[in-house]
Amino acid sequence: MTETDDIRLIERLRASDRGEREAAFAQLVDRYSRRIYWTVRKIVVSHHDADDVVQNVFMKVWSSADRFRGESGLFTWLYRIAVNESLSLIRSRRAGLFASLDDGGAAFDRIVGSEGLFDGEAIECALARAVARLPAKQRAVFTLRYWDEMPYEQMSAVLDTSVGALKASYHHAAAKVERWVREDVSGAVFTASEPSADDSGEK
């Protein structure tokens, strides 16, 4: 998928002919929904919540395509909407699913264990619990960097935050996650090391 392809796709989304717009939208959803879903899922954890967020993302894309000015790439624009929707959901649900994580988080563990988000190994479940304990935006930073291996320059555009601040945020998040995983699984060796993605551009 090239930048030119994305530009053409956006142009079709803005077409006066509804049939052309709907075809372009279907192509957009087919091309990007899976990537968006798994990023959102790592942030919000629940499959049901992730589905809701992804639907909201694409509803916003459909309704706001005319306002997209191309100041960032289509991929970055989609991620920005997805992360903002995810953070909004986390903040609205903080008193629910994630509230008892420091006390073990039985409800959280049931979701992680039953929905197949991770492979079921103790250290993977501990990692999920640790990431979910992070403040909302720090969790998004960790997700985009650790799991998606997104370059900091692109993260800066998605999160509207400076590269330096993002590096500091990831460093602090990784240190907390490492400590919590080791406390959760006695004797675990876990390091949230920097991914190998090239920071000069998109993966």
PAVONU-672640 format. One record per residue: x, y, z of N, C-alpha, C in turn. Coordinates in pm, whole numbers, plus 50000, padded with zeros to 5 digits. Example, Ala and Ser with C-alpha at 12.3 -4.5 7.8 and 13.67 -1.06 7.14 Angstrom:
2
513194943150780512304955050780513204967050780 512854977550708513674989450714512905000350787 
This chain:
203
500864988150000500005000050000500895012350000 500825020549897501685032449888500905044849928 501655055849950501015068549983500095073049871 500505070549747499655074049631498355066449634 498415053549670497185045449681496255051249787 496845055349899496035061150007495365074149961 496115082449890495565095049840494385092449747 494545082749658493455079249566492245074049642 492505066249747491415060749827490635071949895 491335081649951490675093050014489885101049910 490445103049793489735110349687488435103349652 488465090049647487255082549617486235083649731 486735084349856485835085949970485115099449967 485705109049898485105122349887484275124049761 484155113549682483435114549554481975118249576 481415125049478480005129049488479075117049469 479565106949397478755094949374478795085849498 477635083249555477585075349678478115061249658 477825055349544478315041849517479835041249518 480475051349458481935051849457482465053549599 481815061949678482235064049817482115051149898 481015044149880480805031849956481815021149917 482155020349789483145010649743484515013849802 484855026749804486145030749860486185028150010 485085030450077485035028250221485185013350251 484535004850174484654990350193486104985950172 486774991850075488174988650050489054993050167 488775004850221489515010050335489365000850456 488134997050484487884988150598488604974950579 488524969350460489174956550432490684957550448 491234968850409492694970650409493244973150548 492504980450631493084985150757492414979950883 491254973950875490504970750997491234960651086 491894950851027492584940751109493734946951188 494534955351122495644961851191495134970851302 494094978451273493514987351373492944979251489 492254968451456491644960151561492674955251661 493784949751613494744943851706495474954251789 495684966051735496244976851816495254980851925 494004982951886492964986651983492804975652088 492814963252044492604951952136493674951452244 494924954152207495994954052306495814965452407 495184976152365494974987552456493754985352545 492644980652488491394979852566491124965852621 491854955652570491834941752616490624933752568 489434938052599488234930452567487924930552417 487604918752363487224917752222485974926152194 485004925452284483764933052266484054948052260 484874952852354485214967052354486014970852229 486924962152189487734964952070486854965951946 485884957051935484954957551822484184970751820 483734974951939483004987651948483884999351906 485124999351952486045010251918486315010551768 486564998951710486854998451566485655003351485 484454999551526483265004651456483195019851466 483485025251584483475039751601484535046551514 485685040151505486775045651423486315047351279 485755036751223485385037451082484135045851058 483265046851157482145056251145482675070651138 483695073651218484285087051215485005089551083 485665079351032486335080650902485315083850794 484205076550794483155078750694482595092850702 482365097550825481705110450842482665122350828 483975119850839484915131050839485935130550725 485715121950627486665120850516486875134250445 485815142150436485925155150370486845164750444 487065162050573487895171150653489355166650659 489655155050601491035150250600491845158550501 492885165250548493645174650466494995169050420 495305156650457496545150750411497785155850481 497605162550598498775167450671499575155950731 498935144650747499615132250783499095121450689 499745109950688499305099050602497965093250648 497295086350560496015080150593496185070350709 497215062250705497495052450810497635059450945 498385070350949498595077851073497285083851123 496485089151030495185094851065494275084351127 494235072451069493425061651123493895057751263 495195056551280495735052951411495415063651515 495475076351474495185087051570493745085851619 492825083551526491415081851565491275069651656 491935058551619491815046051695492345047651837 493505054051850494085055851983493215065152068 492735075952009491875085152084490585078352131 489995070252043488785062952082489085052852192 490235046252183490625036552285490835043252420 491535054552419491795061652544490495066752607 489575071252523488285075852575487545064452643 487595052652582486905041252642487565037252774 488895036952777489595033252900489215042653013 489225055552984488925065353089487495064053139 486595060453048485195059053088484955046253166 485805036153145485635023153210486585020953326 487365030953362488425028853461487895023253592 486655026653625486095021853751485595007553740 485625001853621485114988353601486194977853589 486464973753468487354962353441488714963853505 489304975853499490684977453542490834981753687 489734984353756489814990353889490524981453990 490374968353978490894959454081492204952854044 492894958153942494114951553897495174950654007 495284960954087496284960554193495964950054299 494714945254300494304935154397494154921354330 494684919854211494614907054143493804907254016 492734915154011491984916953888491354904353833 490494897853911489884885253867489104886953739 488334898053727487534900253606488454901953485 489514909253504490484911153396491084897753354 491474889653451492084876653421491124867653344 489834868253377488854860053306488804863853158 488864877053131488824881652992490084877552918 491234879952981492504876252917492564861252892 492064853452989492134838952976491134833052879 489974839452865488894833352786488814838352642 489404849952613489224855852481490424853852387 491444846652433492544843252344493414854952302 493514865152388494344876552352495814872852354 496204864452451497574859752460497574844652459 498734838552464498804824052446498554816052573 498254822752682497894815652804499044813152898 500284815652856501424813952944501374824253056 501884820353173501794829053289502444842653264 503584842653199504284855253178503524864253081 502814858452982502024866352888500824872652959 500184865053044499054870453120499544881253216 500714879053276501274889153366501594901853289 502084900453167502374912053083501094919753054 500024912653021498734919152994498254926753116 498354920653234497934927453356498784939853383 500094938453361501004949653387500704961453296 500534958853167500254969553072498924976353106 497954968453148496644974153182496694982953306 497714981553388497864990153507498455003853473 499005005253354499605017953316498535028653298 498885041353320497955052253284497575051153136 496415055953100495855053552967496805057252853 497335069452855498195073552743499495065952742 500035062952860501275055352868501055041252813 499865035852836499535022652781499535023052628 498985033952572498995035252426500415036352373 501265044052441502665045352400503345031752402 503145024152509503765010852520503275001652409 501965001952384501384993252281501954996352143 501965009052106502425012751973503915009651955 504685011352062506125009152050506514994552067 506014988052171506444974452204505824964052110 504494964752094503824954552013503794958251865 503484970751833503394974751693504734979051634 505744980951720507074985251676507004997651587 506135006851627505955019051548507125028551573 507695034451468508755044351486508285056251568 509185062051644508805073351730508275085251650 508835087551531508355098851450506885097051414 506515084851381505105082351348504235082751472 504745077551584504015078551710503755093051747 504725101551719504585115851748503395121751674 503215117751548502085122551469500765116751519 500775104051561499555097551609499105103451742 500065105451833499735109451969499875124451994 500345131751892500525146251904501415149552024 502525142552032503475143952142504885143752084 505805151052143507165151652090507865138152102 508825135952014509585123352014510295121552149 510895132352200511595131352327510685127152441 509485133052445508515129552550508055115052536 507895110452412507465096652388508545086752432 509795089852404510895081052446510945080152598 510765091452664510765091552810509575083652864 508395085452803507195078452846507355063452829 507915059352714508115044952693509105039352793 510185046452821511175041952917510545039753055 509745049253100509095047953230508075036653230 507305035453120506315024753111506995011053112 508075009653035508784996853027509344992853163 509885002553236510444999553368509364994453462 508185000853459507094996453545506594982653505 506444980653374505944967753325506904956553364 508194958753344509184948553381509084945053530 508974955253615508904952853760507634945253797 506504949353738505244942853772505194928353724 505744925753607505764911953556506594903053648 507744908153690508614900353777507984898053914 507234907853963506534906154090505374896354075 504704896653959503534888253934503924873653917 504994871153844505454857453818506814855953884 506824849653998508054848354075509164841853993 510304848553987511434843253913511414845953765 510374853153716510274855953573511404865153529 511904862453410512894871253348512204877853229 511944890653242511234897753135511834911553118 512144914952993512684928152962511894934152848 511324946052869510594953052763511584961352682 512464954252613513514961052538512944968352417 513724978152366513304985552248513174976052129 512074977052052511944969051929512974973451827 513104965451723514154967951624513694976451508 512454982251515511914990051404512805002051374 512945005451247513705017051204512915029651234 513495038851312512775050751353512635060951242 513175058251124513155068251018511865068250939 511015058250958509785057950879508875046850923 507795045150848506785035150883507325021350859 506865011750940507214997750920506744992850784 
